[in-house]
């Protein structure tokens, strides 16, 4: 029997990509899984697939950038499913443009989901986990939460904030003697639908710019979401804080950035996201 058997997992951004893969892995471990996402159609379809395979899956629509929506999710989970043991704050969006060309509404969208979504979910679920003194939190950051890249300032800023928030919370949990664990997941190239996430921008931010559907680009060492989910579960089982999907690929840039900081050197090519293409001056997506 799995050590996760019978426990409740709440996964945001679970209709596709890494979120769905994590939900599927959780179901395979015998967990009761709450799939939370803003995309109601895909969400129901994803839950149906897991149920068809014998999983105990519960789809619940949520906008993680809206605090009241998240609080409503937490109430539903508690009333309809049970007490959360694993919270995976995975919902994320991506927009790319030079800083001077990105309008405030796009910043609100990217930071609202990628950072405030994590904060809202922690505020809604963590107090109960602390009161019960059990469970584990995974916050999805990015390789771009450890290094930087031009033309994605809103995404980079939000993901660095998630990394720092997670590390600060780790220290607080350790200092308090809590049994609740926390990890930060930093994916590099994982084949997801994040490049099309602009279509989920809330109406309150105005109409989303029309953009064609895009496939995930052919970057170096692109990983399938299921493999990223396996890596995440291995990290949770080992109670590791840092969980990187591509540690060997990412390490040189991370080390270079740390060296630049300590030495007081200006940022150079060695410390940029390894998938940044200098030939275009932009991320390749």
C-alpha positions in Angstrom: 0.0 0.0 0.0 1.2 3.5 -0.9 2.1 5.8 2.0 -0.3 8.2 0.2 -3.2 5.8 0.2 -6.5 7.4 1.3 -5.1 10.9 1.7 -6.6 14.0 0.0 -4.6 15.8 -2.6 -5.7 19.3 -3.9 -4.0 20.2 -7.2 -4.5 23.5 -8.9 -4.0 23.9 -12.6 -5.0 20.2 -12.8 -6.9 20.3 -16.1 -3.7 19.8 -18.2 0.0 19.7 -18.2 2.0 19.1 -15.0 -1.1 19.6 -12.8 -3.0 16.9 -14.6 0.0 14.6 -14.4 0.4 15.2 -10.7 -3.3 14.5 -10.2 -3.0 11.3 -12.2 0.0 10.2 -10.2 -1.8 11.0 -7.0 -4.8 8.9 -8.1 -2.5 6.0 -8.9 -1.1 6.3 -5.4 -4.6 5.7 -4.0 -5.2 9.4 -3.0 -8.5 11.1 -3.2 -7.8 13.9 -5.7 -9.4 17.3 -6.1 -8.6 18.7 -9.5 -9.0 22.5 -9.4 -8.8 24.7 -12.5 -10.4 27.6 -14.2 -11.0 25.7 -17.5 -14.3 23.9 -16.6 -14.6 21.9 -19.7 -11.1 20.4 -19.6 -11.4 20.0 -15.9 -14.5 17.7 -16.2 -12.8 15.7 -19.0 -9.6 15.2 -16.9 -11.6 14.0 -13.9 -13.6 11.7 -16.1 -10.4 10.1 -17.4 -9.1 9.5 -13.9 -12.5 8.1 -12.7 -12.5 5.8 -15.7 -9.2 4.4 -14.5 -10.6 3.8 -11.0 -9.4 7.0 -9.5 -11.3 9.0 -6.8 -11.4 12.4 -8.6 -13.3 15.5 -7.8 -13.3 18.4 -10.3 -13.8 21.9 -8.8 -13.7 25.1 -10.8 -11.6 27.9 -9.3 -9.9 31.1 -10.2 -6.8 31.1 -8.0 -6.2 34.8 -8.7 -9.5 35.5 -6.9 -9.2 35.1 -3.1 -12.9 34.5 -2.6 -12.9 31.8 -5.3 -10.1 30.0 -3.5 -11.8 30.3 -0.1 -14.9 28.8 -1.7 -12.7 25.9 -3.0 -11.3 25.3 0.4 -14.8 25.1 1.9 -16.0 22.7 -0.8 -13.0 20.5 -0.3 -13.5 20.3 3.4 -17.3 19.7 3.2 -17.4 17.3 0.2 -14.0 15.5 0.3 -12.2 15.8 3.6 -9.1 17.4 5.1 -6.3 18.2 2.7 -3.0 16.4 3.1 -1.2 17.3 -0.1 -1.6 20.8 -1.6 0.0 21.4 -5.0 -0.1 25.0 -6.0 0.6 24.4 -9.6 -1.7 26.8 -11.6 0.4 29.0 -13.8 0.3 31.3 -16.8 2.9 32.8 -19.1 3.0 35.9 -21.3 6.1 37.1 -23.1 6.9 40.7 -24.1 9.6 43.3 -23.4 8.9 45.1 -20.1 8.1 48.4 -21.9 5.5 46.7 -24.1 3.6 44.7 -21.5 0.4 46.5 -20.4 -0.6 46.6 -16.7 -3.5 44.2 -17.3 -1.0 41.5 -18.4 1.0 42.1 -15.3 -2.1 41.7 -13.2 -2.9 38.5 -14.9 0.5 36.9 -14.7 1.3 38.0 -11.1 -2.3 37.3 -10.1 -2.2 33.6 -11.0 1.5 32.8 -10.5 2.1 34.6 -7.2 -1.2 35.6 -5.7 -2.7 32.2 -6.6 -0.1 30.6 -4.4 -0.6 33.0 -1.6 -4.4 32.6 -1.7 -4.2 28.8 -1.6 -1.7 28.9 1.3 -4.0 31.2 3.2 -7.0 29.0 2.6 -5.5 25.5 3.2 -2.3 25.8 5.3 -4.0 26.8 8.6 -5.9 23.6 8.7 -2.8 21.6 7.8 -0.9 23.3 10.6 -3.7 22.7 13.1 -3.7 19.0 12.2 0.1 19.0 12.1 0.3 16.9 9.0 0.6 17.2 5.3 2.8 18.6 2.6 2.7 21.7 0.3 4.3 21.9 -3.1 4.6 25.3 -4.8 5.4 25.3 -8.5 8.0 27.9 -9.3 10.2 27.5 -12.4 13.8 27.5 -13.5 13.0 31.1 -14.1 12.4 31.4 -10.4 16.1 30.7 -9.9 17.7 32.5 -12.9 16.4 35.2 -15.2 15.6 35.8 -18.8 14.7 39.0 -20.8 11.2 39.6 -22.3 9.4 37.7 -19.5 9.8 40.1 -16.6 6.3 39.5 -15.2 6.7 35.7 -15.2 10.3 35.8 -13.8 9.3 38.3 -11.1 6.3 36.2 -10.0 8.3 32.9 -10.0 11.2 34.4 -8.1 8.6 35.6 -5.5 7.2 32.0 -5.3 10.6 30.6 -4.7 11.4 33.1 -2.0 8.0 32.8 -0.3 8.4 29.0 -0.2 11.9 29.2 1.3 10.8 31.6 3.9 7.8 29.4 4.8 10.1 26.4 5.0 12.2 28.2 7.6 9.1 29.1 9.6 7.8 25.5 9.6 11.2 24.2 10.6 11.6 26.8 13.4 8.1 26.0 14.8 8.7 22.2 14.8 5.7 21.6 12.5 5.4 18.2 10.8 4.0 19.9 7.7 6.5 19.8 4.9 7.0 22.1 1.9 8.8 21.8 -1.4 9.3 24.2 -4.3 9.1 22.6 -7.8 11.2 24.3 -10.4 10.5 22.9 -13.9 12.6 23.7 -16.9 11.4 22.5 -20.3 8.2 20.5 -19.7 5.8 20.1 -22.6 2.6 21.8 -21.3 -0.1 24.1 -22.7 1.2 27.1 -20.8 1.9 29.1 -24.0 -1.9 29.3 -24.6 -2.8 30.3 -21.0 -3.6 33.9 -22.1 -7.1 32.7 -23.0 -7.9 32.2 -19.3 -7.4 35.9 -18.4 -10.3 36.9 -16.2 -12.9 39.2 -17.8 -12.3 41.8 -15.0 -8.9 42.5 -16.7 -10.5 43.3 -20.0 -10.5 41.2 -23.2 -7.4 39.0 -23.8 -5.5 39.8 -27.0 -6.3 37.3 -29.8 -3.4 34.9 -30.4 -3.0 31.7 -32.4 -2.7 28.4 -30.6 0.9 27.4 -30.1 2.6 24.1 -29.5 5.4 23.8 -26.9 8.7 24.5 -28.6 11.4 22.0 -29.3 13.8 23.1 -26.5 16.7 21.0 -25.2 15.7 18.0 -23.1 12.0 18.6 -23.2 10.3 16.4 -20.6 6.8 15.0 -20.5 4.5 16.1 -17.6 4.2 12.6 -16.2 8.0 12.5 -15.7 7.9 15.8 -13.9 5.1 14.4 -11.7 7.2 11.4 -10.8 10.1 13.7 -9.9 7.8 15.8 -7.7 6.5 12.8 -5.8 10.0 11.5 -5.3 10.9 14.8 -3.7 7.8 14.9 -1.5 8.5 11.3 -0.3 12.0 12.4 0.6 10.8 15.6 2.1 13.2 17.6 -0.1 12.6 21.3 -0.4 14.3 21.9 -3.7 12.8 19.8 -6.6 14.2 20.6 -10.0 13.2 18.7 -13.1 16.5 19.4 -15.0 19.1 19.8 -12.2 22.1 19.0 -14.5 21.0 21.4 -17.2 20.1 24.2 -14.8 23.1 24.0 -12.4 25.6 25.9 -14.4 23.3 29.0 -14.8 22.3 28.8 -11.1 26.0 28.7 -10.0 27.0 31.4 -12.4 24.2 33.7 -11.0 25.3 33.1 -7.4 28.9 33.8 -8.3 27.9 37.0 -10.1 26.0 38.2 -7.0 28.8 37.4 -4.5 31.5 38.9 -6.8 29.3 42.0 -7.6 29.6 41.3 -11.4 26.9 42.4 -13.8 24.6 39.6 -15.2 26.2 37.8 -18.0 25.3 35.2 -20.6 26.3 32.3 -18.4 23.6 33.0 -15.8 20.6 33.3 -18.2 17.9 30.6 -18.5 19.6 27.8 -20.5 16.8 27.7 -23.0 17.2 31.4 -23.9 18.2 31.8 -27.5 20.7 34.6 -27.9 20.2 34.5 -31.7 16.7 35.9 -31.3 17.2 38.1 -28.3 14.0 36.6 -26.9 12.7 33.4 -25.3 11.9 31.0 -28.1 8.2 31.2 -27.3 
